[in-house]
Amino acid sequence: MFRAFLVLSSGSVIGKLVGFLREILMAALFGTGTHVAAYRVAQTAMLMPTEFF
């Protein structure tokens, strides 16, 4: 049971780190602007239904 907890919690932490690195990379490569804003809106709209799970 503890091993399953470790697997799930480590996967969650790794996912958060990858998301953080993705945001840093997007800011470094594209800066801020309409293209990045459109990308973020599209990404949020696509991922919103999965947030409920």
PyMOL CGO cylinders between C-alpha atoms (Angstrom):
from pymol import cmd
from pymol.cgo import CYLINDER

trace = [
    CYLINDER, 0.00, 0.00, 0.00, 2.84, 2.38, 0.86, 0.3, 1, 1, 1, 1, 1, 1,
    CYLINDER, 2.84, 2.38, 0.86, 4.55, 1.61, -2.44, 0.3, 1, 1, 1, 1, 1, 1,
    CYLINDER, 4.55, 1.61, -2.44, 1.41, 2.53, -4.37, 0.3, 1, 1, 1, 1, 1, 1,
    CYLINDER, 1.41, 2.53, -4.37, 1.25, 5.79, -2.41, 0.3, 1, 1, 1, 1, 1, 1,
    CYLINDER, 1.25, 5.79, -2.41, 4.87, 6.55, -3.28, 0.3, 1, 1, 1, 1, 1, 1,
    CYLINDER, 4.87, 6.55, -3.28, 4.29, 5.83, -6.96, 0.3, 1, 1, 1, 1, 1, 1,
    CYLINDER, 4.29, 5.83, -6.96, 1.22, 8.08, -7.14, 0.3, 1, 1, 1, 1, 1, 1,
    CYLINDER, 1.22, 8.08, -7.14, 2.71, 10.91, -5.11, 0.3, 1, 1, 1, 1, 1, 1,
    CYLINDER, 2.71, 10.91, -5.11, 6.02, 10.86, -6.99, 0.3, 1, 1, 1, 1, 1, 1,
    CYLINDER, 6.02, 10.86, -6.99, 4.12, 10.91, -10.29, 0.3, 1, 1, 1, 1, 1, 1,
    CYLINDER, 4.12, 10.91, -10.29, 2.20, 13.94, -9.08, 0.3, 1, 1, 1, 1, 1, 1,
    CYLINDER, 2.20, 13.94, -9.08, 5.36, 15.76, -8.05, 0.3, 1, 1, 1, 1, 1, 1,
    CYLINDER, 5.36, 15.76, -8.05, 7.09, 14.93, -11.32, 0.3, 1, 1, 1, 1, 1, 1,
    CYLINDER, 7.09, 14.93, -11.32, 4.05, 16.16, -13.25, 0.3, 1, 1, 1, 1, 1, 1,
    CYLINDER, 4.05, 16.16, -13.25, 4.10, 19.46, -11.36, 0.3, 1, 1, 1, 1, 1, 1,
    CYLINDER, 4.10, 19.46, -11.36, 7.82, 19.90, -12.05, 0.3, 1, 1, 1, 1, 1, 1,
    CYLINDER, 7.82, 19.90, -12.05, 7.37, 19.17, -15.76, 0.3, 1, 1, 1, 1, 1, 1,
    CYLINDER, 7.37, 19.17, -15.76, 4.52, 21.69, -15.90, 0.3, 1, 1, 1, 1, 1, 1,
    CYLINDER, 4.52, 21.69, -15.90, 6.67, 24.29, -14.17, 0.3, 1, 1, 1, 1, 1, 1,
    CYLINDER, 6.67, 24.29, -14.17, 9.53, 23.68, -16.61, 0.3, 1, 1, 1, 1, 1, 1,
    CYLINDER, 9.53, 23.68, -16.61, 7.07, 23.92, -19.53, 0.3, 1, 1, 1, 1, 1, 1,
    CYLINDER, 7.07, 23.92, -19.53, 5.94, 27.35, -18.32, 0.3, 1, 1, 1, 1, 1, 1,
    CYLINDER, 5.94, 27.35, -18.32, 9.53, 28.53, -17.91, 0.3, 1, 1, 1, 1, 1, 1,
    CYLINDER, 9.53, 28.53, -17.91, 10.39, 27.28, -21.40, 0.3, 1, 1, 1, 1, 1, 1,
    CYLINDER, 10.39, 27.28, -21.40, 7.33, 28.95, -22.94, 0.3, 1, 1, 1, 1, 1, 1,
    CYLINDER, 7.33, 28.95, -22.94, 8.23, 32.25, -21.29, 0.3, 1, 1, 1, 1, 1, 1,
    CYLINDER, 8.23, 32.25, -21.29, 11.86, 31.99, -22.37, 0.3, 1, 1, 1, 1, 1, 1,
    CYLINDER, 11.86, 31.99, -22.37, 11.14, 31.06, -25.98, 0.3, 1, 1, 1, 1, 1, 1,
    CYLINDER, 11.14, 31.06, -25.98, 8.05, 33.11, -26.80, 0.3, 1, 1, 1, 1, 1, 1,
    CYLINDER, 8.05, 33.11, -26.80, 7.83, 35.83, -24.17, 0.3, 1, 1, 1, 1, 1, 1,
    CYLINDER, 7.83, 35.83, -24.17, 4.40, 37.30, -23.75, 0.3, 1, 1, 1, 1, 1, 1,
    CYLINDER, 4.40, 37.30, -23.75, 2.06, 38.16, -26.55, 0.3, 1, 1, 1, 1, 1, 1,
    CYLINDER, 2.06, 38.16, -26.55, -1.06, 37.19, -28.38, 0.3, 1, 1, 1, 1, 1, 1,
    CYLINDER, -1.06, 37.19, -28.38, 0.32, 33.90, -29.69, 0.3, 1, 1, 1, 1, 1, 1,
    CYLINDER, 0.32, 33.90, -29.69, 1.27, 32.67, -26.26, 0.3, 1, 1, 1, 1, 1, 1,
    CYLINDER, 1.27, 32.67, -26.26, -2.03, 33.88, -24.80, 0.3, 1, 1, 1, 1, 1, 1,
    CYLINDER, -2.03, 33.88, -24.80, -3.93, 31.95, -27.48, 0.3, 1, 1, 1, 1, 1, 1,
    CYLINDER, -3.93, 31.95, -27.48, -1.88, 28.85, -26.74, 0.3, 1, 1, 1, 1, 1, 1,
    CYLINDER, -1.88, 28.85, -26.74, -2.60, 29.12, -23.01, 0.3, 1, 1, 1, 1, 1, 1,
    CYLINDER, -2.60, 29.12, -23.01, -6.33, 29.61, -23.62, 0.3, 1, 1, 1, 1, 1, 1,
    CYLINDER, -6.33, 29.61, -23.62, -6.45, 26.59, -25.92, 0.3, 1, 1, 1, 1, 1, 1,
    CYLINDER, -6.45, 26.59, -25.92, -4.48, 24.48, -23.47, 0.3, 1, 1, 1, 1, 1, 1,
    CYLINDER, -4.48, 24.48, -23.47, -6.68, 25.49, -20.55, 0.3, 1, 1, 1, 1, 1, 1,
    CYLINDER, -6.68, 25.49, -20.55, -9.86, 24.81, -22.53, 0.3, 1, 1, 1, 1, 1, 1,
    CYLINDER, -9.86, 24.81, -22.53, -8.61, 21.37, -23.52, 0.3, 1, 1, 1, 1, 1, 1,
    CYLINDER, -8.61, 21.37, -23.52, -7.48, 20.38, -20.01, 0.3, 1, 1, 1, 1, 1, 1,
    CYLINDER, -7.48, 20.38, -20.01, -10.44, 21.83, -18.12, 0.3, 1, 1, 1, 1, 1, 1,
    CYLINDER, -10.44, 21.83, -18.12, -12.65, 18.72, -18.45, 0.3, 1, 1, 1, 1, 1, 1,
    CYLINDER, -12.65, 18.72, -18.45, -9.87, 16.53, -17.05, 0.3, 1, 1, 1, 1, 1, 1,
    CYLINDER, -9.87, 16.53, -17.05, -9.53, 18.77, -13.98, 0.3, 1, 1, 1, 1, 1, 1,
    CYLINDER, -9.53, 18.77, -13.98, -12.72, 17.23, -12.60, 0.3, 1, 1, 1, 1, 1, 1,
    CYLINDER, -12.72, 17.23, -12.60, -11.06, 13.83, -12.33, 0.3, 1, 1, 1, 1, 1, 1,
]
cmd.load_cgo(trace, "trace")
